[in-house]
């Protein structure tokens, strides 16, 4: 079932292989060090993301995701601080053409 393109959801809720764009990052939910690390990986508002694997037994481990062209693993609590919007390639976080 395709996601509504306007529906915001947490990165932890994004189905596998669904392209989305980072809408909001709750930087206050992350430590300064963790926030800096995610920024260095290219995670920012408007970045394209795609979940590749919900790791661990029963999906409770780290989440592997593609940020732009880089694949990273992130802790589940970090992914929960990220709100995304699903949408087709070439659209920005508000559904407008990039």
Buried (B, 14 or more C-beta within 10 A) or exposed (E): EEBEEEEBBBBBBBBEEBBBBBBEBEBEEBEEEBBEBBEEBBBEEEBBBBBBBBBEEEEEBBBBBBBBEEEBEBEBEBBBBBBBBBBEEEBBBEEEEE
